[in-house]
Each structure stands twice: as structure tokens, then as C-alpha cells.
Amino acid sequence: MRVLVSFVGGNGHFQPMVPLARAAVAAGHVVACTGALSVVPMVQAAGFTAFATGPDFGSSTTERSPLLPVDRDREEQDVREGFARRAAPERAAELLELIARWRPDVVVCDEVDFGAMIAAERSGVPYVPVLVIASGSFLRPDVVVEPLEELRAAHGLPADPAMTMLSPGLVLSPFPPSFRHPGFPLPSTAFSFRAAGDGPPPVPIAVPPAVPTVYFTLGTIFNTESGDLFTRVLDGLEDLPVHLVVTVGGRIDPAEFGPRPPHVRIERYLPQDTVLPRAAVVVSHGGSGTVLGALAHGVPSVLIPMGADQPHNADRVVALGAGVSLDAEHATPAQIRAAVATVLADPAYRLAAERVRADIAALPDQSAALALLEELVAGQEGVRASR
């Protein structure tokens, strides 16, 4: 089986598909990945063949930009105009050529890689979306229907006003159903699985056992769009009796934040799984990958959402009792300190996070998702053979 893994965007769109891709390689299948030019080194570092396609939203700039107020309507417009109207046509055109050249048996794509879906449908190749938005309430058919209907018409595909293209015969979700917003249930074709690691467990960071660890991150995209939020959080937390571990991303110099107490460790990057096993609280922007990582370890969160799906994820964490949410634009160091202290002191937050961890642990791992992928391809081959 030849599997083409396609994603639009950065690491948060790639990582949910990595366990499945590695399981496919381990089972003897051929896997290649395609995304923007700036993500090719990341894909290659993960051990996969990489093809560059579509527009590149990445940037090498280290300039910081002001923090904008959270505006959910603006973020929905970004999905419609950025992913559906701008990226999808370019990716559809280039993926049509790549599919014809590389000849995959199936395309596995992230749920906002609309161009890959249209290219696969037009090429007669089955495609399987992998959900990358944990709450499910951010990407809605009504938000993207207009530009995608225009693109479908341009490629000679039938009209799809209900946007059934977003939920074909198999949809894979690496999130627990309990985290999904109840107003936006999973499609009937969805299969939820647990993205388990495929190697030896990482060695956790060394911290004094009696000192709780607080992990603080703003991800790899919104970190440079966060204004003074890093400084406000650091100022608020550095006096707490905790071991504070901070990752600022590859485009920010930790020295920017000046000297800090010895119990504050600031790095550009650390694998989450080296921090989360020891963490008592995660302070983050609320990206789907970070939220899921915290919950998979039963760790509660203090969320400071800035955009994209983050406010929706924060809503779910609060509704489930697994953390609290703050206003990124106005939260003061004192308010941030108080929120973290509250979550540290009240065991109800960790108990709620551990309930979600149990839901995650009960899911089948990526081998079950791979088996469904294999069945899908075998069924397609059977149909072709009978013609």
C-alpha cells in the first residue's frame, strides 16, 4: 500500500498523523508526506520522504508582533480565506500532479487540507481526513462552503452544499470523544484512536521530587504573535515555589527574557513527553496538540488562548473541569500567578484531567486505525478488479 500523507500548515497539522504514518511504515507500506516548502526539513527529520506543495504559510522571521484581541469571527474568516480560498486551489493543482506521478493508493490528509481532498476525489483515489482540531466546533461546513463549492466547480466535481467531502467513508480522530463539543458531534464515519508512541519512553527532565513542575508554552506559531505575554507569564510565575520549564520556540532567543531565578528553565524546544510526565500544571495557548498532550498525562491546564481553535479548546477544558482560562490580552502577572496557584492547590482539576486521560487510554491505538485504512484500500482494489 502506498500512502500519501498531506497536510497544510505547520507542526500542529503534521504531528497528529505521524503515529499512523510510522505504523504504516512498520507494517511494510510505502509512505511519503507532502506540505509547504518550509515544513520539508521537519518531515525529513521525522524520517519520511517529503514533497513540497502549495503555498507556504511558514516564516523564518524572528520579529515579534502585537497580541491581538481574541476574535472568533476573524479566526473563522482566516480559515475560509486562508485555507479554503487561498491554499486549497494551489494545493489541489499541485497535488493532482503529485498523485499522478507518485500514484498513492490512499491520501491521508489533515482536516483543513481541502486541496488534497479535491485532488484525491478528482483523481479517483480514496482520501481519509485526520482531525487536527480537538473540540470540533471551530471548523464548520458553513464557514468554508462558498470557496470550496467554487473550487469543486472549477475541477468539474459535483456540487456539495452539505460539504460531505469533509466526512468521507472514513475519518480518523486522535482525540477522545469526550473532549468533542457536544454541539458538534463526530461524523458517523469517524474512528477515534490513541496516538501511542512507537519507541522507548523519553527520559523525563530531572527535577526535585518534592517540587511541582509547571510547563509553559505558546506553541510554534502563535509564540511570535504573543506581544508581551511571555514576559507577563514569566513575571507572574517565577516567584512560585515550582520548577518552571518554558519553551519559546526556535524563532525566539531565550536570552530575550533576561536573567531569571535558577528554578526557571527557558529553552527553545523540548519534547513534550520529557516534561509532561512530571508536570503538575501546563500553562499554554490551548492548541489542540498541547491540550491533548496535557490530558493524555492527566495534567490540568491554565489556558491563555490567542486565536485559531484555542478559544474553543479552552471552552472544553473549562467545561470538563480540567483547567481554567484567562484573557490573553488583559491577564496580569498577578492573575496568572493566582490561576496557577489555584489549579495546583485544588485536586479537582487533576481528577478531571485524569478522567479524560482514562478515556484516552481506553481507545485503540494507531494499529487499529491502520487496519481500517488497509481495509479501505483493499475494498477499492476489489471494486476495480470486478470492473
C-alpha positions, 0 to 999 in steps of 0.5 A: 500500500502506498500512502500519501500523507498531506497536510497544510500548515505547520507542526500542529497539522503534521504531528497528529498523523505521524503515529499512523504514518510510522505504523504504516511504515512498520507494517511494510507500506510505502509512505511519503508526506507532502506540505509547504516548502518550509515544513520539508526539513521537519518531515525529513527529520521525522524520517519520511520522504517529503514533497513540497506543495502549495503555498507556504504559510511558514516564516523564518522571521524572528520579529515579534508582533502585537497580541491581538484581541481574541476574535472568533469571527476573524479566526473563522474568516482566516480559515475560509480565506486562508485555507479554503480560498487561498491554499486549497486551489494551489494545493489541489493543482499541485497535488493532482500532479503529485498523485499522478506521478507518485500514484498513492493508493490512499491520501491521508490528509489533515482536516483543513487540507481541502486541496488534497481532498479535491485532488484525491476525489478528482483523481479517483483515489480514496482520501481519509481526513485526520482531525487536527482540531480537538473540540470540533466546533471551530471548523464548520461546513458553513464557514468554508462552503462558498470557496470550496463549492467554487473550487469543486466547480472549477475541477468539474466535481459535483456540487456539495452544499452539505460539504460531505467531502469533509466526512468521507467513508472514513475519518480518523480522530486522535482525540477522545470523544469526550473532549468533542463539543457536544454541539458538534458531534463526530461524523458517523464515519469517524474512528477515534484512536490513541496516538501511542508512541512507537519507541522507548519512553523519553527520559523525563527532565530531572527535577526535585521530587518534592517540587511541582513542575509547571510547563509553559508554552505558546506553541510554534506559531502563535509564540511570535504573535504573543506581544508581551505575554511571555514576559507577563507569564514569566513575571507572574510565575517565577516567584512560585515555589515550582520548577518552571520549564518554558519553551519559546520556540526556535524563532525566539532567543531565550536570552530575550527574557533576561536573567531569571531565578535558577528554578526557571528553565527557558529553552527553545524546544523540548519534547513534550513527553520529557516534561509532561510526565512530571508536570503538575500544571501546563500553562499554554495557548490551548492548541489542540496538540498541547491540550491533548498532550496535557490530558493524555498525562492527566495534567490540568491546564491554565489556558491563555488562548490567542486565536485559531481553535484555542478559544474553543479548546479552552471552552472544553477544558473549562467545561470538563473541569480540567483547567481554567482560562484567562484573557490573553490580552488583559491577564496580569502577572498577578492573575496568572500567578493566582490561576496557577496557584489555584489549579495546583492547590485544588485536586479537582482539576487533576481528577478531571484531567485524569478522567479524560486521560482514562478515556484516552487510554481506553481507545485503540491505538494507531494499529487499529486505525491502520487496519481500517485504512488497509481495509479501505484500500483493499475494498477499492482494489476489489471494486476495480478488479470486478470492473 
